[in-house]
Amino acid sequence: MRAALEERNAWRLERAAAKVEEAVQKGFLTTPMKAWARDLCVADEAAFDRFVASAAPAYAHLTSYAVTAAPPRKRVSAGASVSSEAADVARQLGLWPEALSD
């Protein structure tokens, strides 16, 4: 009987750890929240599920890439003209307007 209970508890811990890891990967939790989330999921799995269902993935941006693998935009040829608005912005930034065409 004791072995069955230990096996059941081990299964619950594994299931809770998997659910928490999925929530971290989707941005619902941060790494420091893992212990709390695991404890909640082990104690009351339905409450953890309600939390994830009602929460926004506020931390998803922490695990996404800032730079994609997309190819760079096509460069403007050296002889291309710059719009007056772009030239004004370049001057405000202390740049030569021609620097925008490179």
N, C-alpha and C positions, 0 to 999 in steps of 0.2 A: 504494500500500500504506500509506504514511504517513497519507494522508488518511482511509483506512478506520479506522486505529487511533485517530486523533484523534476521529473521529466516534463510535467505540465508547466511548472514554473520556468524551466529553461526555455520551453517553447514560447511562453508569454514574453519573456525577456527578448528572445530573438525577434519575435513579431513586433514588439514595441521598438526595438532598435532599428528595424527595417523601416517602419513607418516614420520614425523621427528622421532618419537619414533621407528619406524621400522628401519630407517637409523642408529639410535644410537645402537639398538640391533644388527644390522649386522656389526657394526664397521666402518661405513662411517663417523660418527660424534662422537664427545665427548660431554659430558654433557654441558660444557660451550658454545658449538656451537649451542645449541638448540634454543635460542632466535633468533639468526641470521637466522638459517635455517627456523624456523617457519615464520618469517617475509618475507623471500624470497618466501616461498611456498604460503603464502597468497597473496603476490603481484604478483607473476608470477610462477604459479605451473609448467608450462612447463620448465622454467629455473631450478627449483629445480630438476625436473625429469632428465634433461640433466646433471646436476651436479652429481647426484647419479649414473647415467649410465656411466659417464666418469671417476668417481673417483674409486680409489682402496680402499678396506676396510682396511685402514692403522691402524685403532684402534681396529680391531677385537680381537687381542691378549689380550686386556685389559679386555674383558668380558669372556674369556675362562678360564677353569680350568687348573692350572699348574700340578695338580696331578689327575690322573684318578682313577676310582674305580676298575681298573684291579687288579687282585690278584698279590702279589709280586712274583718276579722270584724265581725259585727253588733255594734253598741254596745249596752250594757245601758242600759235606761231609767233616768232619774234617781231614780225612786222604788223601784227594785229593792233588795232586801236583799242583804247580803254575808254569806257563810257565816262561822262563827266561826273556822275555820281561816284563811280569807283575812284576816279582821280581825286575827288574831294576827300574821300575817306583815306586814301593813301597819304595825302598831304597832312591830314589831321594826325595820322600815325607817324609822321616824320619819314615817310617813304617817298621815293620817286614814283610817279604814276606808272612809269615803264616797268617797274619791278613787278607789277601785277600781271604783265604779259609773259613772264618767264615760266 
